[in-house]
Amino acid sequence: MIWSSRTKRFLLALFAGLVLYGYADAATYYIDHTGGNDSNSGTTKASPWATHPYMTGTGVSGYSHAAGDRFIFKGGVTWPRGHFPMTVAAGGSSGSVDYYGVDATWYTGAAWARPIFDFASTTFTGNTGGIDLTGRSYVTIDNLEMKNFYYPGIWYNVTAMVRLYGVNYVTVQNSLFHDWTCADCVPDQAHDNNGCGAVIAWGATYTVVDNCTFYNTLSAYGVSTRNLYEVKNSTFHDVSNAILGVSIAHDNVIYAMTNNLDNAATGLHENAIEIFGGAKIYNNIIYGAYAASFLGGTVWGAYKSPLYLFNNVFYNNSNYPCNIDNDASDGSENPVYIVNNTFHGGATDYALRTSRPGGTFGDFYLVNNHFVGDRADIILHETSYLNYVANNNVYTSMANATAQGYVLANQYAPTASSTYTVNTGMDASAYYAAAGVSALDINGNTRGTGGWDVGAYEYVGGVSSAKGLTIKGGTFR
């Protein structure tokens, strides 16, 4: 078919109109619980709503959702428990993501602060959440603070500050989550590694937490995140479970883990990162995990797909700081790649434990790792391997590490070009390529510049600690 130039112009104009129409109805709405009114238009800062149309008890009427709608909550303002759960009735689209967040120029008080959703330590019952996104996709939650969340003691519920059940493409970023507990839990398995806590997904894909902070002063129950696709650039402290179930976890700091409230006889444990399948775990700093029982630890996982553990720093963790457990119940034996990590076992602890009682690992690659500790058996092998490859690992006693400048104050980074880990590694670029991650160290320095280094750090001169963090009193507080 040959179209005339007039027909082509008409079709192009029609297409452009259709594209524009898809975005035309999206709008920005402003919400201020203190100074707003639900009878306002909500479309300007001068005429904000008091509540979101999806909040419990809202007085907003006539709102019609359009993909790409933006909801701006006024900084420094608190929304009380009576307006939750906020059950989101519609989501965005791949080209128009809904936004629940802030405008940093719109706030109350002398300086900007996050909007606060205060759940007031009043129990949420059943499968619900502070923000319940069940079945909604293409949503971003940004720069909110959520606190004081109580959930019932039923392990199979998915009850969380942010509930992501059956969603796709949801990002939670720049937010603060703190203080959650179980209203009627008792110390046992059902109330520790369960589906309740801060940000919990179930039956979801491509859910991301980015640059968030989690801590819990109320209890050692529940979890910070669970079953997410990716957790990155976030901080977890004073929690018993930080990241449970994840495909990609990188550039996180996890410290000051608290003992959970499990019965020790059950053999359960706190978790910095626990995986339920294959995963990429890289560029994380994990310290101060105190295992409460025989399988405690910082990274612990049952894997049935390749596990990549690159450029992580583990120190001042007790019992088994890093557990790798092959739960290949289907008979599969998939590879494990442990490359360029720094493990500190201290005077008495193991640094790494592999376990598969009565079973066998597949290919197991231990390459370019730095082990600091005084145990001759700093790696505890409780299994066998089809193929065990250990190349260019450096084992350093505490005294020799200190003499060379590998100390707590710089998270066991090299301090000079002549130290043990500098230019003593092998070219591991093939392992990074297999993982699909860039060949960079924990600080973002290119690997192999002048030679490959061992451990999480590539020496580039001077004294560099992981991510530029400074130890104060033994913690990153």
C-alpha positions in Angstrom: 0.0 0.0 0.0 1.3 3.4 -0.9 0.1 6.3 1.2 0.0 9.9 0.1 1.9 12.5 2.0 -1.4 14.0 3.3 -2.4 10.5 4.6 1.0 10.1 6.3 0.7 13.5 8.0 -2.8 12.6 9.2 -1.7 9.3 10.6 1.3 10.8 12.3 -0.9 13.5 13.9 -3.4 10.8 15.0 -0.6 8.7 16.6 0.9 11.7 18.4 -2.6 12.6 19.7 -3.1 9.0 21.0 0.3 9.1 22.7 -0.5 12.4 24.3 -3.9 11.3 25.3 -2.3 8.4 27.3 -0.6 10.9 29.5 -3.1 13.8 29.4 -5.1 12.8 32.5 -2.1 12.2 34.8 -1.9 14.9 37.5 0.0 15.9 40.6 -1.9 16.0 43.9 -0.8 17.6 47.2 -1.7 16.2 50.6 -1.2 17.9 54.0 -3.0 16.3 57.0 -2.5 19.4 59.1 -3.3 22.2 56.7 -5.3 20.5 54.0 -9.0 19.8 53.5 -10.5 16.8 51.6 -13.0 19.2 50.0 -10.1 21.1 48.3 -9.1 20.4 44.7 -5.8 18.9 45.8 -4.1 20.1 42.7 -2.0 22.9 44.2 0.1 23.4 47.3 -2.3 26.2 48.3 -5.3 23.8 48.1 -4.2 20.4 49.3 -6.2 17.4 50.5 -5.8 16.3 54.1 -5.8 12.6 53.1 -5.0 10.4 50.1 -8.1 9.1 48.3 -7.1 5.5 49.2 -6.6 6.1 52.9 -9.0 4.8 55.5 -11.5 7.5 56.4 -10.7 9.8 53.5 -13.2 12.6 52.7 -11.9 13.0 49.1 -14.6 12.4 46.5 -14.6 12.5 42.8 -11.0 11.4 42.3 -10.4 9.4 39.1 -7.0 7.6 38.8 -4.8 8.0 35.7 -1.5 6.1 35.2 1.3 8.4 36.1 -0.5 10.3 38.9 1.8 11.9 41.5 0.9 12.2 45.1 3.0 14.7 47.2 2.9 14.4 50.9 4.0 17.5 52.8 7.3 17.2 54.6 7.3 17.1 58.4 3.6 16.3 58.6 2.2 13.1 60.3 -0.7 11.0 59.2 -2.1 9.1 62.2 -3.1 5.4 62.5 -6.8 6.1 61.8 -6.0 6.6 58.1 -4.4 3.2 57.6 -4.4 0.8 55.9 -4.0 2.8 52.7 -5.3 0.3 50.2 -4.1 1.3 46.8 -6.9 0.8 44.2 -4.9 1.3 41.0 -1.3 1.3 39.7 0.6 2.9 36.9 1.9 1.6 33.6 5.3 0.9 32.1 5.4 4.3 30.6 3.6 6.1 33.4 4.7 5.1 36.9 2.6 6.3 39.8 4.5 8.3 42.4 3.9 8.5 46.2 6.5 10.9 47.6 7.6 14.4 48.2 8.6 17.8 47.0 11.6 18.8 49.0 10.6 22.5 48.7 7.2 21.8 50.4 7.3 21.2 54.1 6.4 22.5 57.6 9.0 23.6 60.1 12.4 25.1 59.9 13.8 22.5 57.5 12.6 19.7 55.3 11.8 16.3 57.0 10.1 13.2 55.6 6.3 12.9 55.9 5.5 10.4 58.6 3.0 7.5 58.6 2.6 6.7 62.3 0.9 3.3 62.8 0.8 4.0 66.6 1.6 0.5 67.8 -2.0 -0.6 67.1 -2.3 -4.1 65.6 -3.1 -4.5 61.9 -5.1 -7.7 61.5 -5.2 -10.1 58.6 -3.3 -9.8 55.3 -2.9 -6.0 55.0 -0.4 -3.3 55.5 0.2 0.4 56.1 0.4 0.8 52.4 -1.2 -2.2 50.8 -0.3 -2.4 47.1 -1.9 -5.9 46.5 -2.1 -6.5 42.8 -0.8 -3.0 41.8 2.2 -2.4 39.7 4.4 0.4 38.4 4.5 2.4 41.6 7.3 4.3 43.3 7.3 5.1 47.0 9.8 7.8 47.8 11.1 9.5 50.9 8.5 8.5 53.5 9.0 7.6 57.1 6.9 4.7 58.6 7.0 3.7 62.2 5.4 1.8 65.1 3.9 -1.1 63.2 2.2 -4.0 65.0 1.2 -7.2 63.3 -0.6 -10.3 64.5 1.3 -13.5 65.3 0.2 -15.5 62.3 3.2 -16.6 60.2 1.4 -17.0 56.9 0.0 -13.5 56.8 1.8 -10.9 54.7 1.3 -8.0 57.0 3.8 -5.2 56.6 4.4 -1.4 56.5 4.5 -1.8 52.8 2.7 -4.9 51.5 3.7 -6.0 48.0 1.5 -9.0 47.2 1.2 -9.9 43.6 2.9 -6.8 42.3 5.3 -6.0 39.5 7.8 -3.1 39.1 7.5 -1.4 42.5 10.3 0.7 43.9 10.6 1.8 47.5 13.4 4.4 47.8 15.0 7.0 50.1 12.6 6.0 52.9 13.0 5.3 56.7 11.3 2.3 58.3 11.6 1.7 62.1 10.1 0.0 65.0 7.8 -3.0 64.3 6.8 -5.9 66.4 4.4 -8.8 66.7 1.4 -8.1 68.9 1.0 -11.6 70.4 4.1 -13.6 69.3 6.0 -16.2 71.3 9.6 -17.2 70.7 9.5 -19.8 67.9 10.0 -20.2 64.2 6.7 -19.0 63.1 7.3 -15.5 64.3 10.8 -14.8 63.2 11.4 -15.8 59.6 7.9 -15.0 58.5 6.1 -12.7 56.1 5.6 -9.7 58.5 7.6 -6.6 59.1 8.7 -3.5 57.1 8.7 -4.1 53.3 7.4 -7.6 52.3 6.7 -9.0 48.9 5.0 -12.2 47.9 4.2 -13.5 44.4 5.9 -10.4 43.1 8.5 -9.5 40.4 11.0 -6.7 40.0 10.4 -5.2 43.4 13.3 -2.9 44.5 14.4 -1.2 47.8 17.0 1.5 47.2 18.7 3.8 49.6 16.4 3.1 52.6 17.2 2.7 56.3 15.7 0.1 58.6 16.1 -0.3 62.4 14.0 -1.7 65.1 14.0 -0.8 68.8 10.7 -2.4 69.7 11.6 -6.1 69.3 13.6 -8.8 67.6 10.6 -10.2 65.7 9.8 -9.8 62.0 11.9 -8.9 59.1 13.1 -5.7 57.4 12.7 -6.9 53.8 11.6 -10.2 52.3 11.2 -11.7 48.9 12.4 -8.7 46.9 14.1 -8.7 43.6 16.8 -6.2 44.5 18.0 -4.5 47.7 20.7 -1.9 47.3 22.4 1.2 48.8 20.5 0.6 52.1 21.4 0.5 55.8 20.1 -2.0 58.3 20.9 -2.0 62.0 19.5 -3.3 65.3 17.3 -5.8 63.5 17.2 -9.6 63.8 16.5 -10.1 60.1 17.7 -7.6 57.5 17.3 -9.1 54.0 15.4 -12.4 53.6 14.9 -13.7 50.1 16.5 -11.6 47.4 17.9 -12.0 43.9 20.4 -9.1 44.0 21.8 -7.4 47.1 24.5 -4.9 46.8 26.1 -1.8 48.3 24.3 -2.3 51.7 25.6 -1.8 55.2 24.3 -4.2 57.8 25.4 -4.0 61.4 24.6 -4.4 65.0 22.3 -7.3 64.4 20.2 -8.2 67.4 19.5 -11.7 68.8 16.2 -13.0 67.7 13.6 -14.4 70.1 13.6 -17.9 68.7 13.8 -20.9 71.0 17.4 -22.0 70.6 16.3 -25.6 70.4 14.8 -24.9 67.0 18.2 -24.2 65.6 17.1 -20.9 64.1 19.2 -17.8 63.6 19.3 -14.1 62.9 20.1 -13.2 59.3 21.9 -10.3 57.7 21.1 -11.8 54.3 19.4 -15.1 53.8 18.7 -16.3 50.3 16.1 -18.9 49.1 17.6 -19.5 45.7 20.5 -18.3 43.5 21.6 -14.7 44.1 24.2 -12.0 43.4 25.5 -10.6 46.7 28.2 -8.0 46.2 29.7 -4.8 47.7 28.1 -5.2 51.1 29.5 -4.5 54.5 28.3 -6.8 57.3 29.4 -6.7 60.9 28.2 -7.2 64.4 26.0 -10.2 63.8 25.8 -12.4 66.9 24.4 -15.8 66.1 21.9 -17.0 68.6 22.0 -20.7 67.6 24.0 -23.2 65.7 23.1 -21.9 62.3 23.5 -18.2 62.9 25.3 -15.9 60.6 25.5 -13.1 58.3 24.9 -14.5 54.8 23.1 -17.8 54.9 21.5 -19.5 52.0 20.0 -22.5 50.5 20.6 -22.3 46.8 19.4 -24.1 43.7 20.8 -21.7 41.2 24.3 -20.1 40.9 25.4 -18.0 43.9 27.8 -15.1 43.4 29.4 -13.6 46.4 31.8 -10.8 45.4 33.5 -7.8 47.1 31.9 -8.1 50.5 33.5 -7.3 53.8 32.6 -9.4 56.8 34.0 -8.6 60.3 33.3 -8.8 64.0 30.6 -11.5 63.4 30.4 -14.5 65.7 29.7 -18.2 65.2 29.5 -18.7 61.4 29.7 -15.3 59.8 29.1 -16.6 56.3 27.1 -19.8 55.7 26.7 -21.5 52.3 24.2 -24.3 52.4 23.4 -26.3 49.3 19.8 -27.3 49.5 19.7 -29.1 46.2 16.8 -31.3 47.1 15.9 -31.7 43.5 19.3 -33.3 42.7 20.8 -30.2 41.1 24.3 -29.1 42.0 24.8 -25.5 41.0 28.0 -23.5 41.2 29.1 -21.1 43.9 31.5 -18.3 43.2 33.1 -16.6 46.2 35.5 -14.0 44.8 37.3 -11.0 46.2 35.8 -10.9 49.6 37.4 -9.9 52.9 36.5 -12.2 55.8 37.5 -11.5 59.4 37.2 -14.5 61.8 39.0 -13.0 64.7 40.9 -15.0 67.3 38.4 -17.8 67.6 35.7 -17.8 65.0 35.4 -19.4 61.6 35.1 -17.0 58.7 33.3 -19.2 56.3 31.2 -22.3 56.6 29.9 -24.6 53.9 27.3 -27.1 54.9 25.3 -29.8 53.2 25.2 -32.7 55.7 24.9 -35.9 53.7 25.1 -34.1 50.4 27.5 -32.7 47.9 28.2 -29.2 46.4 28.7 -28.8 42.7 31.5 -26.5 41.4 32.8 -24.3 44.2 35.1 -21.5 43.4 37.1 -19.7 46.2 39.2 -17.1 44.5 41.1 -13.9 45.6 39.6 -13.8 49.1 41.4 -12.4 52.2 40.9 -14.3 55.4 42.0 -12.6 58.6 41.9 -14.7 61.8 43.9 -17.0 64.1 42.1 -20.3 63.4 44.1 -22.8 61.4 40.8 -24.1 60.1 39.3 -20.7 59.4 37.0 -22.3 56.8 34.7 -25.0 58.2 33.9 -27.6 55.5 30.9 -29.8 56.5 30.3 -31.2 53.0 32.0 -32.5 49.9 32.3 -31.0 46.5 32.1 -32.2 42.9 34.8 -29.7 42.0 36.6 -27.5 44.6 38.7 -24.7 43.2 40.7 -22.5 45.6 43.1 -20.0 43.9 45.1 -17.0 45.2 43.4 -16.7 48.6 45.4 -15.0 51.4 45.2 -16.2 55.0 46.5 -13.7 57.6 46.8 -14.1 61.3 45.5 -11.2 63.5 49.1 -10.2 64.5 50.4 -10.2 60.9 47.3 -8.4 59.7 47.8 -5.6 62.3 51.5 -5.3 61.4 50.6 -4.8 57.8 47.9 -2.2 58.5 44.8 -4.4 58.0 42.9 -3.2 61.1 39.3 -2.6 62.2 39.6 1.2 61.8 39.8 0.8 58.0 37.7 -2.4 57.7 40.8 -4.5 56.9 41.7 -2.6 53.7 45.3 -2.5 52.5 47.4 0.5 53.5 50.4 0.2 51.2 51.4 -1.3 47.8 53.7 -3.7 49.6 51.0 -5.4 51.7 49.9 -9.0 51.4 46.8 -8.5 49.3 48.1 -6.1 46.7 48.9 -7.6 43.3 48.7 -11.1 44.6 45.4 -12.1 43.1 44.6 -13.8 39.8 42.7 -12.2 36.9 39.1 -12.9 37.9 37.4 -11.0 35.1 35.7 -14.2 33.8 34.0 -14.7 37.1 32.6 -11.1 37.1 31.5 -11.6 33.5 29.7 -14.8 34.5 27.9 -12.9 37.3 27.0 -10.0 35.0 28.6 -7.4 37.3 31.3 -4.9 36.6 34.9 -5.8 37.6 35.1 -3.1 40.3 36.0 -3.3 44.0 33.7 -2.3 46.9 34.7 1.3 46.5 34.1 1.4 42.7 37.8 1.1 41.7 38.6 -0.8 38.6 39.9 -4.3 39.2 43.3 -5.3 37.7 44.8 -1.9 37.5 48.5 -2.9 37.6 47.6 -6.3 38.8 44.7 -8.0 40.6 44.4 -7.6 44.3 43.0 -10.0 46.9 40.0 -9.2 49.1 37.3 -6.6 48.7 39.6 -3.8 48.0 41.7 -2.8 45.0 44.6 -0.7 46.3 44.8 2.7 44.7 47.1 4.5 47.2 46.6 5.9 50.6 44.3 4.3 53.2 40.7 3.7 52.0 38.0 2.0 54.1 35.0 0.4 52.6 32.6 3.0 51.2 34.4 5.7 53.2 32.8 4.8 56.5 34.3 5.8 59.7 34.3 3.5 62.8 33.1 5.2 66.0 33.1 3.1 69.0 33.3 0.0 66.9 30.1 0.7 64.9 29.0 2.9 62.0 26.5 4.8 64.2 
